[in-house]
Amino acid sequence: MNYDRVNDESTILIIDDQPEFAQLLKTKLLKITKSAPCKVSIVPADNIKNYQEYLDSTILTLFLDIEMPVSGFEIAKNITKLNIPLIFISNHDILVFDALLYQPFYFIRKKYLDDDLAKITGWLTHKITNSTYQLTENSTTIAINTNDILYIQSNGNYVEIYTQSHVYTERKTLQTFISDERFKQFLMPARGYLVNYHSIAQVNKDVLLINNGVQIFISKKRLKTFYEAYYQLLGGEFNEL
């Protein structure tokens, strides 16, 4: 059976122009994440100038060096709307004040790498755990990356969870997901549906086109609230249709 990223895969991205330090950080992060409930890839960017190529919905957090040919601050400014938690890295403690302008989660000093990593281990573990959703299929516990879920459809006392390559059925109500922090990027276009914002390929007034080609209609009753939530996630402002 072909699951997309079941027993899943999330990514911690490192952008640093010193390959030796990037590999050292990767080694330490692998130790921190080895007991995670899902697979976590630690990816040092090889081509910093084309850093955009590494940015996708699997990114849990970004470790970003400040002093590089491409300024870390400039990269932080360019990716603001992606809402990726930033952890700045630097050899110079004084840059922490400038870094605050970009609202990073933390600032790691290279010379105190072990001490500073220890302070965010709990947060990082929590972040990884809360990026996954666990369910049971055929007596096997499966972890799915929440960003791999395209949409969830209610079907009586059950829900059907759709990914690109599989549909999971679980005895639960849609309300369970609505009140779950892990699904805050899911929108309700119509009664009985929750759609992952990241899986929306196109919006055409009252129709959503999902990445797998499925069309979901937005009900008239929910049209305004849907678009308000959708534009909020986009980082823009909703104007009446």
Salt bridges, closest charged atoms under 4 A:
ASP16 OD2 - LYS110 NZ 2.98
ASP65 OD2 - LYS110 NZ 3.54
GLU67 OE2 - HIS92 NE2 3.11
GLU74 OE1 - LYS77 NZ 3.72
ASP114 OD1 - LYS28 NZ 2.83
ASP116 OD1 - ARG109 NH2 2.88
ASP116 OD1 - LYS119 NZ 3.89
GLU137 OE2 - HIS166 NE2 2.96
ASP148 OD1 - ARG5 NH2 2.48
GLU170 OE2 - LYS172 NZ 3.83
ASP180 OD2 - ARG182 NH2 2.67
GLU181 OE2 - LYS184 NZ 3.56
GLU228 OE2 - LYS224 NZ 3.92
GLU240 OE2 - LYS224 NZ 3.74
